């Protein structure tokens, strides 16, 4: 989990996570968006 500097960066990170999931990779620790700001959940 960590802060991101912009909405654009957040969308890019979430896109990478989604791409990996679609390619068959398993996200170790959930991944995804947290509420209340521009934060993403940890992936490993």
PyMOL Python script that loads the backbone (N, CA, C, O; Angstrom):
from pymol import cmd

cmd.read_pdbstr("""\
ATOM      1  N   UNK A   1       0.847  -1.174   0.000  1.00  0.00           N
ATOM      2  CA  UNK A   1       0.000   0.000   0.000  1.00  0.00           C
ATOM      3  C   UNK A   1       0.890   1.233   0.000  1.00  0.00           C
ATOM      4  O   UNK A   1       1.947   1.267   0.630  1.00  0.00           O
ATOM      5  N   UNK A   2       0.439   2.222  -0.710  1.00  0.00           N
ATOM      6  CA  UNK A   2       1.201   3.445  -0.683  1.00  0.00           C
ATOM      7  C   UNK A   2       0.504   4.571  -1.395  1.00  0.00           C
ATOM      8  O   UNK A   2      -0.389   4.343  -2.212  1.00  0.00           O
ATOM      9  N   UNK A   3       0.911   5.799  -1.087  1.00  0.00           N
ATOM     10  CA  UNK A   3       0.301   6.950  -1.729  1.00  0.00           C
ATOM     11  C   UNK A   3       0.795   7.079  -3.164  1.00  0.00           C
ATOM     12  O   UNK A   3       1.920   6.695  -3.484  1.00  0.00           O
ATOM     13  N   UNK A   4      -0.052   7.618  -4.015  1.00  0.00           N
ATOM     14  CA  UNK A   4       0.320   7.898  -5.390  1.00  0.00           C
ATOM     15  C   UNK A   4       0.191   9.399  -5.611  1.00  0.00           C
ATOM     16  O   UNK A   4      -0.637  10.055  -4.980  1.00  0.00           O
ATOM     17  N   UNK A   5       1.008   9.939  -6.504  1.00  0.00           N
ATOM     18  CA  UNK A   5       1.080  11.389  -6.646  1.00  0.00           C
ATOM     19  C   UNK A   5      -0.060  12.000  -7.439  1.00  0.00           C
ATOM     20  O   UNK A   5      -0.308  13.201  -7.339  1.00  0.00           O
ATOM     21  N   UNK A   6      -0.759  11.191  -8.225  1.00  0.00           N
ATOM     22  CA  UNK A   6      -1.835  11.749  -9.035  1.00  0.00           C
ATOM     23  C   UNK A   6      -2.840  10.661  -9.401  1.00  0.00           C
ATOM     24  O   UNK A   6      -2.565   9.467  -9.282  1.00  0.00           O
ATOM     25  N   UNK A   7      -3.996  11.101  -9.844  1.00  0.00           N
ATOM     26  CA  UNK A   7      -5.027  10.182 -10.315  1.00  0.00           C
ATOM     27  C   UNK A   7      -4.515   9.410 -11.534  1.00  0.00           C
ATOM     28  O   UNK A   7      -4.810   8.224 -11.681  1.00  0.00           O
ATOM     29  N   UNK A   8      -3.760  10.067 -12.399  1.00  0.00           N
ATOM     30  CA  UNK A   8      -3.207   9.408 -13.588  1.00  0.00           C
ATOM     31  C   UNK A   8      -2.263   8.274 -13.194  1.00  0.00           C
ATOM     32  O   UNK A   8      -2.292   7.202 -13.798  1.00  0.00           O
ATOM     33  N   UNK A   9      -1.426   8.510 -12.181  1.00  0.00           N
ATOM     34  CA  UNK A   9      -0.512   7.462 -11.724  1.00  0.00           C
ATOM     35  C   UNK A   9      -1.307   6.305 -11.134  1.00  0.00           C
ATOM     36  O   UNK A   9      -0.975   5.142 -11.364  1.00  0.00           O
ATOM     37  N   UNK A  10      -2.356   6.615 -10.375  1.00  0.00           N
ATOM     38  CA  UNK A  10      -3.186   5.568  -9.789  1.00  0.00           C
ATOM     39  C   UNK A  10      -3.814   4.709 -10.888  1.00  0.00           C
ATOM     40  O   UNK A  10      -3.814   3.482 -10.788  1.00  0.00           O
ATOM     41  N   UNK A  11      -4.343   5.337 -11.923  1.00  0.00           N
ATOM     42  CA  UNK A  11      -4.955   4.592 -13.022  1.00  0.00           C
ATOM     43  C   UNK A  11      -3.935   3.710 -13.726  1.00  0.00           C
ATOM     44  O   UNK A  11      -4.258   2.597 -14.140  1.00  0.00           O
ATOM     45  N   UNK A  12      -2.711   4.195 -13.866  1.00  0.00           N
ATOM     46  CA  UNK A  12      -1.646   3.417 -14.499  1.00  0.00           C
ATOM     47  C   UNK A  12      -1.312   2.177 -13.657  1.00  0.00           C
ATOM     48  O   UNK A  12      -1.190   1.075 -14.192  1.00  0.00           O
ATOM     49  N   UNK A  13      -1.167   2.360 -12.354  1.00  0.00           N
ATOM     50  CA  UNK A  13      -0.853   1.240 -11.457  1.00  0.00           C
ATOM     51  C   UNK A  13      -1.982   0.216 -11.470  1.00  0.00           C
ATOM     52  O   UNK A  13      -1.729  -0.984 -11.567  1.00  0.00           O
ATOM     53  N   UNK A  14      -3.231   0.684 -11.371  1.00  0.00           N
ATOM     54  CA  UNK A  14      -4.364  -0.240 -11.400  1.00  0.00           C
ATOM     55  C   UNK A  14      -4.446  -0.960 -12.741  1.00  0.00           C
ATOM     56  O   UNK A  14      -4.868  -2.115 -12.798  1.00  0.00           O
ATOM     57  N   UNK A  15      -4.049  -0.293 -13.815  1.00  0.00           N
ATOM     58  CA  UNK A  15      -4.008  -0.926 -15.134  1.00  0.00           C
ATOM     59  C   UNK A  15      -2.983  -2.048 -15.188  1.00  0.00           C
ATOM     60  O   UNK A  15      -3.246  -3.094 -15.782  1.00  0.00           O
ATOM     61  N   UNK A  16      -1.819  -1.848 -14.578  1.00  0.00           N
ATOM     62  CA  UNK A  16      -0.801  -2.897 -14.522  1.00  0.00           C
ATOM     63  C   UNK A  16      -1.307  -4.108 -13.733  1.00  0.00           C
ATOM     64  O   UNK A  16      -1.087  -5.253 -14.130  1.00  0.00           O
ATOM     65  N   UNK A  17      -1.982  -3.846 -12.622  1.00  0.00           N
ATOM     66  CA  UNK A  17      -2.524  -4.940 -11.806  1.00  0.00           C
ATOM     67  C   UNK A  17      -3.561  -5.716 -12.616  1.00  0.00           C
ATOM     68  O   UNK A  17      -3.543  -6.947 -12.634  1.00  0.00           O
ATOM     69  N   UNK A  18      -4.459  -5.002 -13.284  1.00  0.00           N
ATOM     70  CA  UNK A  18      -5.490  -5.641 -14.098  1.00  0.00           C
ATOM     71  C   UNK A  18      -4.868  -6.442 -15.241  1.00  0.00           C
ATOM     72  O   UNK A  18      -5.308  -7.555 -15.528  1.00  0.00           O
ATOM     73  N   UNK A  19      -3.852  -5.886 -15.891  1.00  0.00           N
ATOM     74  CA  UNK A  19      -3.164  -6.577 -16.974  1.00  0.00           C
ATOM     75  C   UNK A  19      -2.561  -7.896 -16.487  1.00  0.00           C
ATOM     76  O   UNK A  19      -2.686  -8.927 -17.147  1.00  0.00           O
ATOM     77  N   UNK A  20      -1.911  -7.851 -15.333  1.00  0.00           N
ATOM     78  CA  UNK A  20      -1.318  -9.056 -14.772  1.00  0.00           C
ATOM     79  C   UNK A  20      -2.354 -10.115 -14.449  1.00  0.00           C
ATOM     80  O   UNK A  20      -2.142 -11.297 -14.719  1.00  0.00           O
ATOM     81  N   UNK A  21      -3.474  -9.700 -13.872  1.00  0.00           N
ATOM     82  CA  UNK A  21      -4.554 -10.639 -13.558  1.00  0.00           C
ATOM     83  C   UNK A  21      -5.088 -11.295 -14.829  1.00  0.00           C
ATOM     84  O   UNK A  21      -5.304 -12.507 -14.858  1.00  0.00           O
ATOM     85  N   UNK A  22      -5.300 -10.505 -15.873  1.00  0.00           N
ATOM     86  CA  UNK A  22      -5.810 -11.034 -17.141  1.00  0.00           C
ATOM     87  C   UNK A  22      -4.808 -11.966 -17.808  1.00  0.00           C
ATOM     88  O   UNK A  22      -5.197 -12.870 -18.548  1.00  0.00           O
ATOM     89  N   UNK A  23      -3.508 -11.751 -17.548  1.00  0.00           N
ATOM     90  CA  UNK A  23      -2.463 -12.597 -18.110  1.00  0.00           C
ATOM     91  C   UNK A  23      -2.281 -13.887 -17.313  1.00  0.00           C
ATOM     92  O   UNK A  23      -1.475 -14.742 -17.678  1.00  0.00           O
ATOM     93  N   UNK A  24      -3.038 -14.020 -16.220  1.00  0.00           N
ATOM     94  CA  UNK A  24      -2.987 -15.243 -15.440  1.00  0.00           C
ATOM     95  C   UNK A  24      -2.144 -15.191 -14.183  1.00  0.00           C
ATOM     96  O   UNK A  24      -1.993 -16.198 -13.491  1.00  0.00           O
ATOM     97  N   UNK A  25      -1.595 -14.027 -13.881  1.00  0.00           N
ATOM     98  CA  UNK A  25      -0.796 -13.899 -12.659  1.00  0.00           C
ATOM     99  C   UNK A  25      -1.711 -13.748 -11.450  1.00  0.00           C
ATOM    100  O   UNK A  25      -2.809 -13.201 -11.549  1.00  0.00           O
ATOM    101  N   UNK A  26      -1.247 -14.234 -10.322  1.00  0.00           N
ATOM    102  CA  UNK A  26      -2.007 -14.132  -9.079  1.00  0.00           C
ATOM    103  C   UNK A  26      -1.458 -12.974  -8.249  1.00  0.00           C
ATOM    104  O   UNK A  26      -0.249 -12.865  -8.044  1.00  0.00           O
ATOM    105  N   UNK A  27      -2.348 -12.117  -7.777  1.00  0.00           N
ATOM    106  CA  UNK A  27      -1.951 -11.015  -6.896  1.00  0.00           C
ATOM    107  C   UNK A  27      -1.866 -11.587  -5.481  1.00  0.00           C
ATOM    108  O   UNK A  27      -2.847 -12.124  -4.965  1.00  0.00           O
ATOM    109  N   UNK A  28      -0.708 -11.474  -4.863  1.00  0.00           N
ATOM    110  CA  UNK A  28      -0.468 -12.110  -3.565  1.00  0.00           C
ATOM    111  C   UNK A  28      -1.304 -11.512  -2.433  1.00  0.00           C
ATOM    112  O   UNK A  28      -1.750 -12.244  -1.550  1.00  0.00           O
ATOM    113  N   UNK A  29      -1.523 -10.199  -2.443  1.00  0.00           N
ATOM    114  CA  UNK A  29      -2.177  -9.555  -1.305  1.00  0.00           C
ATOM    115  C   UNK A  29      -3.380  -8.705  -1.667  1.00  0.00           C
ATOM    116  O   UNK A  29      -3.599  -7.696  -0.997  1.00  0.00           O
ATOM    117  N   UNK A  30      -4.140  -9.017  -2.629  1.00  0.00           N
ATOM    118  CA  UNK A  30      -5.367  -8.319  -2.982  1.00  0.00           C
ATOM    119  C   UNK A  30      -5.170  -7.301  -4.089  1.00  0.00           C
ATOM    120  O   UNK A  30      -5.739  -7.475  -5.166  1.00  0.00           O
ATOM    121  N   UNK A  31      -4.404  -6.261  -3.881  1.00  0.00           N
ATOM    122  CA  UNK A  31      -4.301  -5.188  -4.872  1.00  0.00           C
ATOM    123  C   UNK A  31      -5.618  -4.433  -4.966  1.00  0.00           C
ATOM    124  O   UNK A  31      -6.625  -4.872  -4.412  1.00  0.00           O
ATOM    125  N   UNK A  32      -5.618  -3.341  -5.639  1.00  0.00           N
ATOM    126  CA  UNK A  32      -6.846  -2.586  -5.820  1.00  0.00           C
ATOM    127  C   UNK A  32      -6.798  -1.230  -5.153  1.00  0.00           C
ATOM    128  O   UNK A  32      -5.765  -0.804  -4.637  1.00  0.00           O
ATOM    129  N   UNK A  33      -7.922  -0.571  -5.175  1.00  0.00           N
ATOM    130  CA  UNK A  33      -8.034   0.804  -4.700  1.00  0.00           C
ATOM    131  C   UNK A  33      -8.524   0.854  -3.257  1.00  0.00           C
ATOM    132  O   UNK A  33      -9.392   0.079  -2.855  1.00  0.00           O
ATOM    133  N   UNK A  34      -7.964   1.764  -2.497  1.00  0.00           N
ATOM    134  CA  UNK A  34      -8.460   2.072  -1.159  1.00  0.00           C
ATOM    135  C   UNK A  34      -9.303   3.332  -1.237  1.00  0.00           C
ATOM    136  O   UNK A  34      -9.064   4.181  -2.096  1.00  0.00           O
ATOM    137  N   UNK A  35     -10.269   3.466  -0.369  1.00  0.00           N
ATOM    138  CA  UNK A  35     -11.099   4.672  -0.373  1.00  0.00           C
ATOM    139  C   UNK A  35     -10.426   5.786   0.416  1.00  0.00           C
ATOM    140  O   UNK A  35      -9.552   5.530   1.244  1.00  0.00           O
ATOM    141  N   UNK A  36     -10.833   7.012   0.158  1.00  0.00           N
ATOM    142  CA  UNK A  36     -10.355   8.140   0.947  1.00  0.00           C
ATOM    143  C   UNK A  36      -9.065   8.768   0.441  1.00  0.00           C
ATOM    144  O   UNK A  36      -8.284   9.293   1.234  1.00  0.00           O
ATOM    145  N   UNK A  37      -8.831   8.724  -0.843  1.00  0.00           N
ATOM    146  CA  UNK A  37      -7.630   9.363  -1.375  1.00  0.00           C
ATOM    147  C   UNK A  37      -7.078   8.567  -2.533  1.00  0.00           C
ATOM    148  O   UNK A  37      -7.740   7.673  -3.060  1.00  0.00           O
ATOM    149  N   UNK A  38      -5.871   8.892  -2.921  1.00  0.00           N
ATOM    150  CA  UNK A  38      -5.225   8.181  -4.018  1.00  0.00           C
ATOM    151  C   UNK A  38      -4.226   7.201  -3.416  1.00  0.00           C
ATOM    152  O   UNK A  38      -3.026   7.469  -3.356  1.00  0.00           O
ATOM    153  N   UNK A  39      -4.742   6.073  -2.976  1.00  0.00           N
ATOM    154  CA  UNK A  39      -3.940   5.011  -2.383  1.00  0.00           C
ATOM    155  C   UNK A  39      -4.304   3.690  -3.036  1.00  0.00           C
ATOM    156  O   UNK A  39      -5.462   3.469  -3.392  1.00  0.00           O
ATOM    157  N   UNK A  40      -3.335   2.820  -3.194  1.00  0.00           N
ATOM    158  CA  UNK A  40      -3.604   1.474  -3.693  1.00  0.00           C
ATOM    159  C   UNK A  40      -3.197   0.466  -2.628  1.00  0.00           C
ATOM    160  O   UNK A  40      -2.278   0.704  -1.845  1.00  0.00           O
ATOM    161  N   UNK A  41      -3.895  -0.662  -2.613  1.00  0.00           N
ATOM    162  CA  UNK A  41      -3.576  -1.737  -1.677  1.00  0.00           C
ATOM    163  C   UNK A  41      -2.297  -2.437  -2.119  1.00  0.00           C
ATOM    164  O   UNK A  41      -1.938  -2.417  -3.296  1.00  0.00           O
ATOM    165  N   UNK A  42      -1.628  -3.044  -1.175  1.00  0.00           N
ATOM    166  CA  UNK A  42      -0.406  -3.794  -1.472  1.00  0.00           C
ATOM    167  C   UNK A  42      -0.713  -4.979  -2.363  1.00  0.00           C
ATOM    168  O   UNK A  42      -1.794  -5.563  -2.281  1.00  0.00           O
ATOM    169  N   UNK A  43       0.253  -5.340  -3.231  1.00  0.00           N
ATOM    170  CA  UNK A  43       0.091  -6.501  -4.105  1.00  0.00           C
ATOM    171  C   UNK A  43       1.026  -7.633  -3.723  1.00  0.00           C
ATOM    172  O   UNK A  43       0.795  -8.777  -4.114  1.00  0.00           O
ATOM    173  N   UNK A  44       2.065  -7.345  -2.975  1.00  0.00           N
ATOM    174  CA  UNK A  44       2.968  -8.408  -2.521  1.00  0.00           C
ATOM    175  C   UNK A  44       3.774  -7.918  -1.345  1.00  0.00           C
ATOM    176  O   UNK A  44       4.598  -8.660  -0.809  1.00  0.00           O
TER     177      UNK A  44
END
""", "prot")
cmd.dss("prot")
cmd.show_as("cartoon", "prot")
cmd.util.cbc("prot")
cmd.orient("prot")
